[in-house]
């Protein structure tokens, strides 16, 4: 039997590292305000933590279990791991190069300093000493490690100090955890500029107070990253209790990375290596400070606002809802679209709030994947239940790293009288849908919100997403059918408009791509444009290669992982891959098919990853309203015209900026802000008498520099 030839396929872990490198480029970008550069650096550190906790940990588990199967790129886990280790080491070096050679010198010019203990003057040393005595000392718990006291179980991602002590010419050790409940950075008095000292340095300065009778020989900051990929028994009688147990296991997972300060002495390093049962290739010696994620909070200090992007107010209400105090009346008139964060997510919150208070609303059904800590959506759902509405909420407890938050909300919803479902066995529910059943004058009508992003008011200020409102009957019928599948034992139906995974989405996309191939052979207009967060699925990749070989033009906007390789002669010559990394995090999923000259466009929650197509409940829906279709087309076209935030993937899998010579600079995210503000200003001028007016910032068309 002939083995099927391998297709060109970039390993997903290596592709993800390339994505994080594109984020790091924004930290190097001198045109970005300095605090935004710091924020980008912090994002890369947070991204890398999660990458180690899940992806690297997974590869290590495969190696340890002797799994030797090849992934679609042809790499076995044993071959991938050293490549990945080298790539993460090089990346870590670039992070610290960015910090020490690019960012800190700019901070110094702004007279913002991070002081080392030997750089502090007498006044500053006294201030630090007083802070230690008043605040830190009562909180700290030094833990000795000896034959009677084993090495402590340290929390994942916690920052610690390993202290080597001497007693009668024999070394022994202690561990001091840097308390995460306190600010990592302490502002100290300064005659010139603004000065800070990091908390671990405050502790290091005062170790004598913690070990009064000991001879302190060295102190080394270290940090552990643990395997945090939960294994959940979905057949357990109570899924909520099972997930709570698994969350506790995450905190004591096997270490997969040990970060050490470079100047750590060898005896202490050897002690940590043995105590943590960690191999030399899992140790990362870094110039410090360790754990760069703290820079996110640092960049958000109020006094540094002038060194950040100018704040931009989302348009509220969005142009599609201008002049309507009754959101249901607006949706009855025609389908509506909202583009976040340029147009306020508050419109979605209003939809739920109005439904909660409207005496004609009978029921509300919603899926929740990730919600904020103080979610107004959840508050509105609770209010609706208290007002006697039938409220059904599917809370996905398996949303990685949001499990605890979702458990809290699920319990509060249940206490309020909502009917709560905790997802489906074996599947994550990732679709974004909200259904309101209302008694109108002409009968029962279903109002619907479908989106590309989570019902999260916090991330909606940063992530780019699109939401569509409709009350058209085919969509309402599909929504009821979908919720019946989610909440009961209904079999997946034949949907009118919806495309739903895991039962129909792969086949749908295959049909749509095959149709474009057929149109190309017939000489009819053809083409595929897709915007996703990740393109990983081998089947979709191979089908896109086939389409390219049939001369179908394919334009892909893939923010993160892209395993497809464009521009290869005879394989992917007609495919281009753009990655947009900028001020906003690109999150919307949009799919356009030329369809022999009558283009179709779809949006939804699914990326082109195997998990989205086969192992999750996902929703993709068509945009049929002519006005909304044209708007969706223009959104895609504008993103493809971006030449500031865009990097283009090359046939060698590297990414490069677009050559702007002879072209006007175009930042699509800045342009979306400008368009939203311009529409709001025009509507405001048309009708100054209406009390329901948008809030918008200064006219960006007259001053584009406000965006930076």
Secondary structure in CASP SS format (residue, H / E / C, confidence):
PFRMAT SS
TARGET T0000
AUTHOR 0000-0000-0000
METHOD secondary structure of the structure
MODEL  1
X C 1.00
X C 1.00
X C 1.00
X C 1.00
X C 1.00
X C 1.00
X C 1.00
X C 1.00
X C 1.00
X C 1.00
X C 1.00
X H 1.00
X H 1.00
X H 1.00
X H 1.00
X H 1.00
X H 1.00
X H 1.00
X H 1.00
X H 1.00
X H 1.00
X H 1.00
X H 1.00
X H 1.00
X H 1.00
X H 1.00
X H 1.00
X H 1.00
X C 1.00
X C 1.00
X C 1.00
X C 1.00
X C 1.00
X H 1.00
X H 1.00
X H 1.00
X H 1.00
X H 1.00
X H 1.00
X H 1.00
X H 1.00
X H 1.00
X H 1.00
X H 1.00
X H 1.00
X H 1.00
X H 1.00
X H 1.00
X H 1.00
X H 1.00
X H 1.00
X H 1.00
X H 1.00
X H 1.00
X H 1.00
X H 1.00
X H 1.00
X H 1.00
X H 1.00
X H 1.00
X H 1.00
X H 1.00
X H 1.00
X H 1.00
X C 1.00
X C 1.00
X C 1.00
X C 1.00
X C 1.00
X E 1.00
X C 1.00
X C 1.00
X C 1.00
X C 1.00
X C 1.00
X E 1.00
X H 1.00
X H 1.00
X H 1.00
X H 1.00
X H 1.00
X H 1.00
X H 1.00
X H 1.00
X H 1.00
X H 1.00
X H 1.00
X H 1.00
X H 1.00
X H 1.00
X H 1.00
X H 1.00
X H 1.00
X H 1.00
X H 1.00
X H 1.00
X H 1.00
X H 1.00
X H 1.00
X H 1.00
X H 1.00
X H 1.00
X H 1.00
X H 1.00
X H 1.00
X H 1.00
X H 1.00
X H 1.00
X H 1.00
X C 1.00
X C 1.00
X E 1.00
X E 1.00
X E 1.00
X C 1.00
X C 1.00
X H 1.00
X H 1.00
X H 1.00
X C 1.00
X C 1.00
X H 1.00
X H 1.00
X H 1.00
X H 1.00
X H 1.00
X H 1.00
X H 1.00
X H 1.00
X H 1.00
X H 1.00
X H 1.00
X H 1.00
X H 1.00
X H 1.00
X H 1.00
X H 1.00
X H 1.00
X H 1.00
X C 1.00
X C 1.00
X C 1.00
X E 1.00
X E 1.00
X E 1.00
X C 1.00
X C 1.00
X C 1.00
X C 1.00
X C 1.00
X C 1.00
X C 1.00
X C 1.00
X C 1.00
X C 1.00
X C 1.00
X C 1.00
X C 1.00
X E 1.00
X E 1.00
X E 1.00
X E 1.00
X E 1.00
X E 1.00
X E 1.00
X E 1.00
X E 1.00
X C 1.00
X C 1.00
X E 1.00
X E 1.00
X E 1.00
X E 1.00
X E 1.00
X E 1.00
X E 1.00
X E 1.00
X C 1.00
X C 1.00
X C 1.00
X C 1.00
X C 1.00
X C 1.00
X C 1.00
X E 1.00
X E 1.00
X E 1.00
X E 1.00
X C 1.00
X C 1.00
X C 1.00
X C 1.00
X C 1.00
X E 1.00
X E 1.00
X E 1.00
X E 1.00
X E 1.00
X H 1.00
X H 1.00
X H 1.00
X H 1.00
X H 1.00
X H 1.00
X H 1.00
X C 1.00
X H 1.00
X H 1.00
X H 1.00
X H 1.00
X C 1.00
X C 1.00
X C 1.00
X C 1.00
X E 1.00
X E 1.00
X E 1.00
X E 1.00
X E 1.00
X E 1.00
X E 1.00
X E 1.00
X E 1.00
X E 1.00
X E 1.00
X E 1.00
X C 1.00
X C 1.00
X C 1.00
X C 1.00
X C 1.00
X C 1.00
X C 1.00
X C 1.00
X C 1.00
X C 1.00
X C 1.00
X C 1.00
X H 1.00
X H 1.00
X H 1.00
X H 1.00
X H 1.00
X H 1.00
X H 1.00
X H 1.00
X H 1.00
X H 1.00
X H 1.00
X H 1.00
X C 1.00
X C 1.00
X C 1.00
X C 1.00
X E 1.00
X E 1.00
X E 1.00
X E 1.00
X E 1.00
X E 1.00
X E 1.00
X C 1.00
X C 1.00
X C 1.00
X C 1.00
X H 1.00
X H 1.00
X H 1.00
X H 1.00
X H 1.00
X H 1.00
X H 1.00
X H 1.00
X H 1.00
X H 1.00
X C 1.00
X C 1.00
X C 1.00
X C 1.00
X H 1.00
X H 1.00
X H 1.00
X E 1.00
X E 1.00
X E 1.00
X E 1.00
X C 1.00
X C 1.00
X C 1.00
X C 1.00
X C 1.00
X H 1.00
X H 1.00
X H 1.00
X H 1.00
X H 1.00
X H 1.00
X H 1.00
X H 1.00
X C 1.00
X C 1.00
X H 1.00
X H 1.00
X H 1.00
X H 1.00
X H 1.00
X H 1.00
X C 1.00
X C 1.00
X C 1.00
X C 1.00
X C 1.00
X C 1.00
X C 1.00
X E 1.00
X E 1.00
X C 1.00
X C 1.00
X H 1.00
X H 1.00
X H 1.00
X C 1.00
X C 1.00
X C 1.00
X C 1.00
X C 1.00
X H 1.00
X H 1.00
X H 1.00
X H 1.00
X H 1.00
X H 1.00
X H 1.00
X C 1.00
X C 1.00
X E 1.00
X E 1.00
X E 1.00
X E 1.00
X E 1.00
X C 1.00
X C 1.00
X E 1.00
X C 1.00
X C 1.00
X H 1.00
X H 1.00
X H 1.00
X H 1.00
X H 1.00
X H 1.00
X H 1.00
X H 1.00
X H 1.00
X H 1.00
X H 1.00
X H 1.00
X C 1.00
X C 1.00
X C 1.00
X E 1.00
X E 1.00
X E 1.00
X E 1.00
X E 1.00
X E 1.00
X E 1.00
X E 1.00
X C 1.00
X C 1.00
X C 1.00
X C 1.00
X C 1.00
X C 1.00
X C 1.00
X H 1.00
X H 1.00
X H 1.00
X H 1.00
X H 1.00
X H 1.00
X H 1.00
X H 1.00
X H 1.00
X H 1.00
X H 1.00
X C 1.00
X C 1.00
X C 1.00
X E 1.00
X E 1.00
X E 1.00
X E 1.00
X E 1.00
X E 1.00
X C 1.00
X C 1.00
X C 1.00
X C 1.00
X C 1.00
X C 1.00
X C 1.00
X H 1.00
X H 1.00
X H 1.00
X H 1.00
X H 1.00
X H 1.00
X H 1.00
X H 1.00
X H 1.00
X H 1.00
X H 1.00
X H 1.00
X H 1.00
X C 1.00
X C 1.00
X C 1.00
X E 1.00
X E 1.00
X E 1.00
X C 1.00
X C 1.00
X E 1.00
X C 1.00
X C 1.00
X E 1.00
X E 1.00
X E 1.00
X C 1.00
X C 1.00
X C 1.00
X E 1.00
X E 1.00
X E 1.00
X E 1.00
X E 1.00
X E 1.00
X E 1.00
X E 1.00
X C 1.00
X C 1.00
X E 1.00
X E 1.00
X E 1.00
X E 1.00
X E 1.00
X E 1.00
X E 1.00
X E 1.00
X E 1.00
X C 1.00
X C 1.00
X C 1.00
X C 1.00
X C 1.00
X C 1.00
X C 1.00
X H 1.00
X H 1.00
X H 1.00
X C 1.00
X E 1.00
X E 1.00
X E 1.00
X E 1.00
X E 1.00
X E 1.00
X E 1.00
X E 1.00
X C 1.00
X C 1.00
X H 1.00
X H 1.00
X H 1.00
X H 1.00
X H 1.00
X H 1.00
X H 1.00
X H 1.00
X H 1.00
X H 1.00
X H 1.00
X H 1.00
X H 1.00
X H 1.00
X H 1.00
X C 1.00
X C 1.00
X C 1.00
X C 1.00
X C 1.00
X C 1.00
X C 1.00
X C 1.00
X C 1.00
X C 1.00
X C 1.00
X E 1.00
X E 1.00
X E 1.00
X C 1.00
X C 1.00
X C 1.00
X H 1.00
X H 1.00
X H 1.00
X H 1.00
X H 1.00
X H 1.00
X H 1.00
X H 1.00
X H 1.00
X H 1.00
X H 1.00
X H 1.00
X H 1.00
X H 1.00
X H 1.00
X H 1.00
X H 1.00
X C 1.00
X C 1.00
X C 1.00
X C 1.00
X C 1.00
X C 1.00
X E 1.00
X E 1.00
X E 1.00
X E 1.00
X E 1.00
X C 1.00
X C 1.00
X E 1.00
X C 1.00
X C 1.00
X H 1.00
X H 1.00
X H 1.00
X H 1.00
X H 1.00
X H 1.00
X H 1.00
X H 1.00
X H 1.00
X H 1.00
X H 1.00
X H 1.00
X C 1.00
X C 1.00
X C 1.00
X C 1.00
X E 1.00
X E 1.00
X E 1.00
X E 1.00
X E 1.00
X C 1.00
X C 1.00
X C 1.00
X E 1.00
X C 1.00
X C 1.00
X C 1.00
X C 1.00
X C 1.00
X C 1.00
X C 1.00
X C 1.00
X C 1.00
X C 1.00
X C 1.00
X C 1.00
X E 1.00
X E 1.00
X E 1.00
X E 1.00
X E 1.00
X E 1.00
X C 1.00
X C 1.00
X C 1.00
X C 1.00
X E 1.00
X E 1.00
X C 1.00
X C 1.00
X E 1.00
X E 1.00
X E 1.00
X E 1.00
X E 1.00
X C 1.00
X H 1.00
X H 1.00
X H 1.00
X C 1.00
X C 1.00
X E 1.00
X E 1.00
X E 1.00
X E 1.00
X E 1.00
X C 1.00
X C 1.00
X C 1.00
X E 1.00
X C 1.00
X H 1.00
X H 1.00
X H 1.00
X H 1.00
X H 1.00
X C 1.00
X E 1.00
X E 1.00
X E 1.00
X E 1.00
X E 1.00
X E 1.00
X E 1.00
X C 1.00
X C 1.00
X C 1.00
X H 1.00
X H 1.00
X H 1.00
X H 1.00
X H 1.00
X H 1.00
X H 1.00
X H 1.00
X H 1.00
X H 1.00
X H 1.00
X H 1.00
X H 1.00
X H 1.00
X H 1.00
X H 1.00
X C 1.00
X C 1.00
X C 1.00
X C 1.00
X E 1.00
X E 1.00
X E 1.00
X E 1.00
X C 1.00
X C 1.00
X C 1.00
X C 1.00
X C 1.00
X E 1.00
X E 1.00
X E 1.00
X C 1.00
X C 1.00
X C 1.00
X C 1.00
X C 1.00
X C 1.00
X C 1.00
X C 1.00
X C 1.00
X C 1.00
X H 1.00
X H 1.00
X H 1.00
X H 1.00
X H 1.00
X H 1.00
X H 1.00
X H 1.00
X H 1.00
X H 1.00
X H 1.00
X H 1.00
X H 1.00
X H 1.00
X H 1.00
X H 1.00
X H 1.00
X H 1.00
X H 1.00
X C 1.00
X C 1.00
X C 1.00
X C 1.00
X C 1.00
X C 1.00
X C 1.00
X C 1.00
X E 1.00
X C 1.00
X C 1.00
X C 1.00
X C 1.00
X C 1.00
X C 1.00
X C 1.00
X C 1.00
X H 1.00
X H 1.00
X H 1.00
X H 1.00
X C 1.00
END
